[in-house]
């Protein structure tokens, strides 16, 4: 649809539905939904509102915030499966700890709570692993895995600002003094990244000399610009342990969770690193440490100059800060449109922000507005002399979306066991100290330790921190492997079932070779797999039939020909881009 | 400012898309010489890059930026054991290079400069613009503070790697491939690429699943048919979305990736043989693989990274072991490249995202310092030189970009000057990506 005023060609309604559906849910729309929108474009908005009520929207919220906060980092060492956690495998520990903050965010969204609750919520969510790890109240007899509960320690409670895993992932090292944690808040909740600016330390300030640094950041003009805001914000995190690594926990448990310090020895990492703090349940927060900033000559905590007692009050200040609502408009639109939040056009961000605030910070409404916004519906420029900037046009399928779509279409998930044979062997030194190293069954599309998420364009939360939104050779290798297994799975499964119960191949039998029948089945596949209305004698089906026929000639086996054809369709450009 | 050919160019008269059509393979040979089109018999021009990275932040006072005797800086000498006369840090001279060595703790550093010092250009006093790991890494790798510029290995691999299975291989995962991602490949944290190229290496489901993987493996003929289908489908898509902008880039990326995937399937045995599934490749394995990848023309650029962290906040003395192992492998890498006859056309960039503070912190570790050093070897780099400098406070000094010499009236040597200088050294016009930046032309001296 040509929009001359905007200088662009917009998506057709059914194309817009595909883009919105994949962005919001990681699923393609059904054929019936596409037909409904073709018949009545007004149905698009109706369907989009339905999409944000679906469980898959909640999964996508988790995907989004895992990427924003870089939480899915299975390549990092997991806490040991010892003591209270003995019997769990590392995948269970990883999934539970990672989902602790993600579950909270997703519940806030799906339960229609104001999105500001992500920084003000008084409760948190725990499963059995998290409950044992941190000692939060939990009903182990309940069938409900993720239960709403409360931190039992004295940490100020403020949504993800109180999350154990957020501050385990975003640890503080050396003389950083929690500035990295403060910058995470600034960058991802307020879209004000201090590290985008080059720093220029002039005049021979020794960063390792804490007193010199404390003085310089208050007096040196080159420092004050950032540190006047950054350091007081960092001051709120002193109650949290700087680090909780596997070795601390393993050593503490192996030492019996206590140590006699009366002989004059000092805890290696300072007075908050006592053995008893590092046994399960972990003591991540100590009130006594809250004021240690003063010991280093650092300024009183405050929120950009506004006094606040603790992180709970900081959370409320963030919720009230207009930068938060604008930033979340940028985060949501940026995630769906696959652009850096800071590159979202100002008019788009401000329009979404206004609607977001008017809705009472309704994240579902924000998501709907984002995918209905005209900026989201651009197909291409109408002027080759003025092509779209990098943040327009085709969107690239994310690995999480691809896996979900493949499962939707074929019923196949990429489960596998990738452990080394000695992952639980008594002779393995690591096992002796830290317990099992087995992950057991994992989803290869949801793993970077053994799987292919980052190789398929995603992030690993640790080293690969920026998604790639286009085709790459390794992405195509990974998608080809998944498509091949899925095609192998669904063809065998389908032909073992009556036609009416099949997922994809309901119009042919295993011995069908008649061209007309094959083409009719391909028409259906183009619709189901790609959302494409193709004619049996049209150019689209000509290509897929040629693929099928070539494979049949090579294999002399119709099911194998269908496997090859499906591998092609599952890697079709209209699957990879939307 | 503009030099020779524009970045990411094809041979004269050919569009990039033309490269990716069915003539892809036949054009490869013509382009293998790289942007400047080096001719047979001419001196070898650099066309390969190996980025050899110390991830976490090295302490340059342990090696390339001597500060022994400076009362404001706590260098490696603070770890000396009084009773061990061999444990002494000294300023050693290798040709014209002055390097800090310690025969007891870092003997491999000495061996490296003995063997390769004459080939080595030391650049000190590079200002990193940040004291955050990722911020520094991004700036050093890309010459930019935003993640929208591809890293240098990817840029150079893309420019020189047409027709090869990959332009660049990122064995570290640390790269920022950006808009040239279609030319690059990742190995995976535990060598997963092997499983994608070798069906016998795939992981199996639990025994209770009732099936084994792969559930179906397309034959070479199947893959060719699928690729033919995908190319034709891409053309159908492009007919609807083309506008000379990002959509065309996406389709071109797809076509390029299809071609490179095909070549990887056909020529990926080397990677399959080198990589061990479920195992993080060690620095040595990465280095050995890098040499093989370059010599067999699997790619033009490889990024390798030490898997031991250099982020010594708690115990800075760990830097001794890090240096010793790192330079041991670096020495092997250089020797192997020379033995393979590709050293003269391969630039090795030895880098870390930052150095560490002049003095130790309360834990006897050292924190982040917004300056670093770099070593360059091979590919026509004139070695036995040291350019750039830091002052007595270990802070970068202004230099003359033409000579690299400290010069009070010059410019601060920044990460972007270095990136532009490296591109220029490879005969790639830096003005497109770094339009306002003065390249460090001293690299070409």
Interface residues (C-beta under 8 A of the other chain):
Chain A: X9 X75 X173 X174 X175 X176 X180 X183 X195 X196 X197 X198 X199 X200 X201 X202 X204 X206 X207 X208 X209 X210 X269 X340 X379 X380 X381 X382 X383 X384 X385 X387 X388 X389 X390 X391 X392 X393 X394 X396 X415 X416 X417 X418 X419 X420 X440 X441 X444 X448 X449 X450 X451 X452 X454 X455 X460 X463 X464 X465 X466 X468 X470 X471 X472 X473 X474 X475 X476 X477 X478 X480 X481 X484 X485 X486 X487 X488 X489 X491 X492 X539 X540 X543 X544 X546 X547 X550 X551 X554 X560 X563 X564 X567 X568 X571 X572 X573 X574 X576 X577
Chain B: X72 X129 X130 X131 X132 X134 X135 X145 X146 X147 X148 X165 X166 X172 X173 X174 X176 X177 X179 X181 X182 X184 X185 X186 X188 X189 X190 X192 X193 X195 X196 X197 X202 X203 X204 X205 X206 X209 X211 X213 X214 X215 X216 X217 X218 X219 X221 X222 X225 X226 X228 X229 X230 X232 X233 X234 X236 X237 X240 X241 X242 X243 X244 X245 X246 X247 X248 X249 X250 X251 X253 X254 X256 X257 X258 X260 X261 X264 X278 X311 X313 X314 X357 X358 X359 X360 X361 X362 X363 X365 X366 X367 X368 X369 X370 X391 X392 X393 X395
